Amino acid sequence: MLEPPDTIIKTYRVPNAPSAEVTVLHDDLLHPVLGGNKLRKLDALIPALLGSGVTDVVTCGGLQSAHTAAVAAACAEQGLRAHLLVRGERPQIPTGYHLLSLMYGQVTYVPRSEYALRETMLQQHAARIAAEAPPDAKVSVMEEGAASPLACLGLIRLAAHLAEMWATDDTEAIIIVDSGTGTTAIGLALGAALLGLPWKIVGVMLAGQAEYYTQQQRALTDACSTEFWHEMMGKVAELPLEWVERLRPRSFGKVLPGEIASCRQVARTTGLLLDPIYSLAAWEVAVQRAEALSATGKSSRARICMLHCGGMHGLHGLAQRFPSDF
Ligand SMILES: *Cc1c(COP(=O)(O)O)cnc(C)c1O
Protein backbone atom coordinates (compact mmCIF):
# COMPACT_ATOMS: atom_id res chain seq x y z
CA MET A 1 0.00 0.00 0.00
CA LEU A 2 2.90 2.31 0.68
CA GLU A 3 4.59 0.70 -2.37
CA PRO A 4 7.84 2.63 -2.37
CA PRO A 5 9.21 4.06 -5.60
CA ASP A 6 12.57 2.84 -6.90
CA THR A 7 15.63 3.76 -4.89
CA ILE A 8 17.88 6.31 -6.51
CA ILE A 9 21.44 4.98 -6.54
CA LYS A 10 24.37 7.36 -6.94
CA THR A 11 28.10 6.84 -6.78
CA TYR A 12 30.27 9.34 -4.93
CA ARG A 13 34.03 9.71 -5.24
CA VAL A 14 35.80 9.83 -1.90
CA PRO A 15 37.36 13.31 -1.71
CA ASN A 16 40.86 12.32 -0.57
CA ALA A 17 41.18 9.00 -2.39
CA PRO A 18 40.25 9.51 -6.04
CA SER A 19 40.05 5.81 -6.90
CA ALA A 20 37.75 5.02 -3.96
CA GLU A 21 34.02 5.33 -4.31
CA VAL A 22 30.91 4.90 -2.21
CA THR A 23 27.58 3.89 -3.70
CA VAL A 24 24.76 5.67 -1.87
CA LEU A 25 21.33 4.04 -1.80
CA HIS A 26 19.29 7.22 -1.60
CA ASP A 27 16.23 6.14 0.39
CA ASP A 28 16.40 9.63 1.88
CA LEU A 29 15.04 10.96 -1.40
CA LEU A 30 11.93 8.76 -1.43
CA HIS A 31 9.67 11.15 0.47
CA PRO A 32 10.18 14.55 2.14
CA VAL A 33 9.10 13.33 5.60
CA LEU A 34 8.92 9.55 5.34
CA GLY A 35 12.14 9.45 3.36
CA GLY A 36 14.81 7.09 4.53
CA ASN A 37 14.37 3.91 6.47
CA LYS A 38 11.09 5.02 8.10
CA LEU A 39 9.20 4.49 4.87
CA ARG A 40 10.71 0.99 4.62
CA LYS A 41 9.79 0.15 8.20
CA LEU A 42 6.19 1.33 7.70
CA ASP A 43 5.81 -0.32 4.29
CA ALA A 44 4.14 -3.44 5.73
CA LEU A 45 3.23 -2.06 9.17
CA ILE A 46 0.65 0.51 8.06
CA PRO A 47 -1.24 -1.89 5.75
CA ALA A 48 -1.31 -4.42 8.62
CA LEU A 49 -2.85 -1.81 10.93
CA LEU A 50 -5.42 -0.85 8.31
CA GLY A 51 -6.19 -4.52 7.70
CA SER A 52 -6.97 -5.08 11.35
CA GLY A 53 -9.33 -2.11 11.58
CA VAL A 54 -7.07 0.19 13.60
CA THR A 55 -8.13 3.85 13.58
CA ASP A 56 -5.66 5.38 16.06
CA VAL A 57 -1.93 4.76 16.50
CA VAL A 58 0.00 5.69 19.65
CA THR A 59 3.77 5.94 19.55
CA CYS A 60 6.55 7.89 21.22
CA GLY A 61 9.92 9.52 20.67
CA GLY A 62 12.31 12.30 21.62
CA LEU A 63 11.73 15.91 20.61
CA GLN A 64 13.51 15.60 17.24
CA SER A 65 12.31 12.06 16.57
CA ALA A 66 12.20 11.19 12.87
CA HIS A 67 10.12 8.17 13.87
CA THR A 68 7.19 10.14 15.33
CA ALA A 69 7.13 12.50 12.32
CA ALA A 70 7.20 9.60 9.86
CA VAL A 71 4.51 7.61 11.67
CA ALA A 72 2.29 10.70 11.82
CA ALA A 73 2.77 11.47 8.11
CA ALA A 74 2.16 7.85 7.05
CA CYS A 75 -0.95 7.62 9.26
CA ALA A 76 -2.31 10.90 7.91
CA GLU A 77 -1.84 9.70 4.33
CA GLN A 78 -3.83 6.55 5.11
CA GLY A 79 -6.61 8.17 7.14
CA LEU A 80 -5.38 7.03 10.58
CA ARG A 81 -5.00 9.29 13.61
CA ALA A 82 -1.50 9.44 15.10
CA HIS A 83 -1.03 10.22 18.81
CA LEU A 84 2.57 11.11 19.57
CA LEU A 85 4.03 11.03 23.07
CA VAL A 86 7.00 13.37 22.97
CA ARG A 87 9.63 13.40 25.72
CA GLY A 88 10.10 16.68 27.55
CA GLU A 89 8.51 20.10 27.15
CA ARG A 90 7.21 22.06 24.22
CA PRO A 91 10.09 24.14 22.81
CA GLN A 92 9.69 27.86 22.30
CA ILE A 93 10.04 27.48 18.53
CA PRO A 94 9.13 24.05 17.15
CA THR A 95 11.38 23.08 14.22
CA GLY A 96 12.57 20.08 12.23
CA TYR A 97 10.96 16.71 12.97
CA HIS A 98 9.11 18.19 15.93
CA LEU A 99 7.43 20.77 13.72
CA LEU A 100 6.47 18.01 11.28
CA SER A 101 5.13 15.87 14.14
CA LEU A 102 2.93 18.80 15.21
CA MET A 103 1.66 19.23 11.64
CA TYR A 104 0.73 15.58 11.02
CA GLY A 105 -0.06 14.20 14.45
CA GLN A 106 -1.53 14.96 17.88
CA VAL A 107 1.34 15.63 20.24
CA THR A 108 1.30 15.12 24.03
CA TYR A 109 4.40 16.21 25.95
CA VAL A 110 5.45 13.70 28.60
CA PRO A 111 7.73 14.60 31.53
CA ARG A 112 11.05 12.75 31.43
CA SER A 113 10.33 10.88 34.68
CA GLU A 114 7.12 9.42 33.25
CA TYR A 115 8.74 8.76 29.86
CA ALA A 116 11.44 6.67 31.53
CA LEU A 117 8.83 3.93 32.08
CA ARG A 118 8.05 3.65 28.40
CA GLU A 119 5.78 0.61 28.36
CA THR A 120 3.61 1.88 31.21
CA MET A 121 3.43 5.32 29.61
CA LEU A 122 2.36 3.92 26.22
CA GLN A 123 -0.29 1.66 27.75
CA GLN A 124 -1.71 4.40 29.99
CA HIS A 125 -1.98 6.91 27.16
CA ALA A 126 -3.45 4.28 24.83
CA ALA A 127 -6.14 3.59 27.46
CA ARG A 128 -6.84 7.32 27.83
CA ILE A 129 -7.07 7.81 24.05
CA ALA A 130 -9.38 4.78 23.72
CA ALA A 131 -11.63 6.20 26.46
CA GLU A 132 -11.81 9.61 24.74
CA ALA A 133 -12.20 8.26 21.19
CA PRO A 134 -15.46 7.50 19.36
CA PRO A 135 -16.93 4.07 20.26
CA ASP A 136 -15.87 2.45 16.96
CA ALA A 137 -12.22 3.53 17.35
CA LYS A 138 -9.49 0.91 17.65
CA VAL A 139 -6.24 2.01 19.25
CA SER A 140 -2.90 0.34 18.56
CA VAL A 141 0.47 0.97 20.22
CA MET A 142 3.59 1.12 18.07
CA GLU A 143 6.95 0.68 19.76
CA GLU A 144 9.49 3.48 19.60
CA GLY A 145 11.53 2.99 16.44
CA ALA A 146 8.97 0.44 15.13
CA ALA A 147 11.26 -2.46 16.03
CA SER A 148 8.94 -5.26 14.98
CA PRO A 149 8.89 -8.25 12.61
CA LEU A 150 6.47 -6.40 10.32
CA ALA A 151 9.01 -3.57 10.02
CA CYS A 152 11.54 -6.12 8.75
CA LEU A 153 9.26 -7.04 5.84
CA GLY A 154 9.74 -3.60 4.27
CA LEU A 155 13.51 -4.00 4.51
CA ILE A 156 13.29 -7.46 2.97
CA ARG A 157 11.37 -5.86 0.10
CA LEU A 158 14.20 -3.31 -0.23
CA ALA A 159 16.73 -6.17 -0.42
CA ALA A 160 14.66 -7.83 -3.18
CA HIS A 161 14.44 -4.52 -5.03
CA LEU A 162 18.20 -3.95 -4.86
CA ALA A 163 18.86 -7.54 -5.92
CA GLU A 164 16.69 -6.96 -8.97
CA MET A 165 18.51 -3.73 -9.84
CA TRP A 166 21.87 -5.48 -9.50
CA ALA A 167 20.69 -8.72 -11.12
CA THR A 168 23.22 -8.68 -13.95
CA ASP A 169 26.25 -8.44 -11.76
CA ASP A 170 27.36 -10.66 -8.91
CA THR A 171 29.70 -8.15 -7.26
CA GLU A 172 29.75 -8.54 -3.52
CA ALA A 173 27.99 -5.64 -1.80
CA ILE A 174 28.83 -4.27 1.61
CA ILE A 175 25.93 -2.12 2.81
CA ILE A 176 26.59 0.22 5.71
CA VAL A 177 23.61 1.34 7.81
CA ASP A 178 23.58 3.83 10.70
CA SER A 179 21.62 2.09 13.44
CA GLY A 180 19.34 3.22 16.26
CA THR A 181 17.23 0.20 17.23
CA GLY A 182 19.06 -1.83 14.56
CA THR A 183 15.79 -2.84 12.87
CA THR A 184 16.85 -1.49 9.47
CA ALA A 185 20.20 -3.31 9.42
CA ILE A 186 18.66 -6.53 10.76
CA GLY A 187 15.77 -6.43 8.25
CA LEU A 188 18.17 -5.88 5.36
CA ALA A 189 20.41 -8.73 6.56
CA LEU A 190 17.35 -11.00 6.84
CA GLY A 191 16.51 -10.10 3.24
CA ALA A 192 20.05 -10.87 2.08
CA ALA A 193 20.01 -14.24 3.92
CA LEU A 194 16.57 -15.28 2.67
CA LEU A 195 17.40 -14.32 -0.93
CA GLY A 196 20.89 -15.84 -0.79
CA LEU A 197 22.61 -12.62 -1.86
CA PRO A 198 26.40 -12.11 -1.69
CA TRP A 199 26.08 -9.14 0.62
CA LYS A 200 27.29 -8.12 4.00
CA ILE A 201 25.39 -5.59 6.10
CA VAL A 202 27.40 -3.42 8.48
CA GLY A 203 25.34 -1.82 11.24
CA VAL A 204 27.00 1.22 12.83
CA MET A 205 25.98 1.15 16.51
CA LEU A 206 24.76 4.57 17.63
CA ALA A 207 22.28 3.98 20.46
CA GLY A 208 23.83 1.20 22.51
CA GLN A 209 26.59 -1.33 23.01
CA ALA A 210 27.22 -4.52 21.06
CA GLU A 211 25.14 -6.53 23.58
CA TYR A 212 22.09 -4.38 22.84
CA TYR A 213 22.40 -4.93 19.10
CA THR A 214 23.04 -8.68 19.27
CA GLN A 215 20.02 -8.92 21.57
CA GLN A 216 17.90 -6.95 19.06
CA GLN A 217 19.18 -9.22 16.28
CA ARG A 218 18.21 -12.36 18.20
CA ALA A 219 14.81 -11.01 19.22
CA LEU A 220 13.82 -9.80 15.74
CA THR A 221 15.17 -12.89 13.96
CA ASP A 222 13.28 -15.18 16.35
CA ALA A 223 10.10 -13.13 16.04
CA CYS A 224 10.31 -13.14 12.21
CA SER A 225 10.95 -16.89 12.17
CA THR A 226 7.97 -17.51 14.43
CA GLU A 227 5.63 -15.19 12.61
CA PHE A 228 6.56 -15.71 9.00
CA TRP A 229 8.91 -18.57 8.23
CA HIS A 230 9.05 -21.49 10.63
CA GLU A 231 10.76 -23.57 7.95
CA MET A 232 13.47 -20.95 7.36
CA MET A 233 14.85 -20.94 10.88
CA GLY A 234 18.12 -22.52 9.74
CA LYS A 235 18.61 -20.09 6.90
CA VAL A 236 18.41 -16.99 9.04
CA ALA A 237 20.35 -18.34 12.02
CA GLU A 238 23.55 -16.86 10.61
CA LEU A 239 22.88 -13.38 9.30
CA PRO A 240 25.45 -11.63 7.07
CA LEU A 241 25.52 -8.83 9.60
CA GLU A 242 28.39 -7.17 11.43
CA TRP A 243 28.01 -4.57 14.19
CA VAL A 244 30.69 -1.88 14.36
CA GLU A 245 31.38 1.23 16.44
CA ARG A 246 31.29 4.59 14.71
CA LEU A 247 34.75 6.06 14.12
CA ARG A 248 34.52 8.26 17.19
CA PRO A 249 32.11 6.52 19.61
CA ARG A 250 30.09 8.59 22.08
CA SER A 251 26.75 8.42 23.89
CA PHE A 252 23.75 8.71 21.57
CA GLY A 253 22.79 12.16 20.32
CA LYS A 254 26.14 13.79 21.12
CA VAL A 255 27.84 15.86 18.44
CA LEU A 256 31.62 16.17 18.62
CA PRO A 257 33.54 19.32 17.64
CA GLY A 258 34.09 19.60 13.89
CA GLU A 259 31.30 17.22 12.87
CA ILE A 260 28.89 19.87 11.66
CA ALA A 261 31.78 21.32 9.65
CA SER A 262 32.47 17.82 8.25
CA CYS A 263 28.86 17.52 7.11
CA ARG A 264 29.12 20.95 5.48
CA GLN A 265 32.35 19.96 3.75
CA VAL A 266 30.79 16.75 2.34
CA ALA A 267 27.71 18.68 1.22
CA ARG A 268 29.78 21.32 -0.57
CA THR A 269 32.25 18.96 -2.21
CA THR A 270 29.97 16.04 -3.16
CA GLY A 271 26.37 17.29 -2.98
CA LEU A 272 25.56 14.65 -0.37
CA LEU A 273 23.61 15.98 2.64
CA LEU A 274 24.46 14.30 5.94
CA ASP A 275 23.60 14.94 9.59
CA PRO A 276 26.17 14.44 12.36
CA ILE A 277 24.01 12.18 14.55
CA TYR A 278 23.09 9.46 12.05
CA SER A 279 24.18 9.51 8.43
CA LEU A 280 27.67 10.98 9.01
CA ALA A 281 28.46 7.86 11.05
CA ALA A 282 27.58 5.56 8.13
CA TRP A 283 29.39 7.79 5.61
CA GLU A 284 32.61 7.77 7.66
CA VAL A 285 32.62 3.97 7.93
CA ALA A 286 31.82 3.68 4.20
CA VAL A 287 34.66 6.05 3.29
CA GLN A 288 37.09 4.14 5.49
CA ARG A 289 36.12 0.82 3.87
CA ALA A 290 36.22 2.26 0.35
CA GLU A 291 39.70 3.67 0.96
CA ALA A 292 40.91 0.36 2.38
CA LEU A 293 39.47 -1.52 -0.59
CA SER A 294 40.97 0.82 -3.16
CA ALA A 295 44.37 0.45 -1.44
CA THR A 296 44.21 -3.32 -2.05
CA GLY A 297 43.43 -2.73 -5.75
CA LYS A 298 40.41 -5.03 -5.53
CA SER A 299 37.75 -2.35 -5.69
CA SER A 300 36.12 -3.85 -8.80
CA ARG A 301 35.26 -6.99 -6.83
CA ALA A 302 33.16 -5.38 -4.13
CA ARG A 303 30.79 -2.48 -3.91
CA ILE A 304 30.86 -0.33 -0.79
CA CYS A 305 27.36 1.04 -0.24
CA MET A 306 25.74 3.27 2.29
CA LEU A 307 22.00 3.14 2.90
CA HIS A 308 21.06 6.80 3.33
CA CYS A 309 18.33 6.60 5.98
CA GLY A 310 17.40 10.30 5.79
CA GLY A 311 17.45 12.39 8.92
CA MET A 312 18.16 15.77 7.38
CA HIS A 313 15.36 17.55 9.26
CA GLY A 314 17.36 16.81 12.41
CA LEU A 315 19.72 19.57 11.27
CA HIS A 316 17.05 22.12 12.22
CA GLY A 317 16.99 20.87 15.79
CA LEU A 318 20.80 20.93 15.92
CA ALA A 319 20.85 24.50 14.65
CA GLN A 320 18.75 25.46 17.67
CA ARG A 321 21.18 23.71 20.02
CA PHE A 322 24.38 24.86 18.31
CA PRO A 323 23.50 28.05 16.39
CA SER A 324 27.07 29.23 15.95
CA ASP A 325 28.19 25.97 14.31
CA PHE A 326 26.05 26.63 11.26
C1 LIG B 1 15.45 6.31 12.48
C2 LIG B 1 16.79 6.44 11.87
C3 LIG B 1 17.79 5.47 12.09
C4 LIG B 1 17.58 4.29 13.01
O1 LIG B 1 17.00 3.18 12.37
P1 LIG B 1 16.88 1.80 13.14
O2 LIG B 1 16.06 0.94 12.26
O3 LIG B 1 16.15 2.10 14.44
O4 LIG B 1 18.23 1.27 13.39
C5 LIG B 1 19.00 5.64 11.46
N1 LIG B 1 19.26 6.70 10.67
C6 LIG B 1 18.33 7.65 10.46
C7 LIG B 1 18.69 8.82 9.61
C8 LIG B 1 17.06 7.55 11.04
O5 LIG B 1 16.15 8.51 10.82
The ligand as an ORCA input file, in Angstrom:
! r2SCAN-3c Opt
* xyz 0 1
  C      15.448      6.310     12.478
  C      16.791      6.439     11.875
  C      17.791      5.471     12.088
  C      17.580      4.289     13.015
  O      17.001      3.182     12.365
  P      16.876      1.799     13.143
  O      16.057      0.936     12.265
  O      16.151      2.098     14.441
  O      18.235      1.274     13.391
  C      19.002      5.637     11.462
  N      19.256      6.705     10.673
  C      18.335      7.654     10.459
  C      18.686      8.817      9.611
  C      17.064      7.551     11.041
  O      16.151      8.510     10.824
*
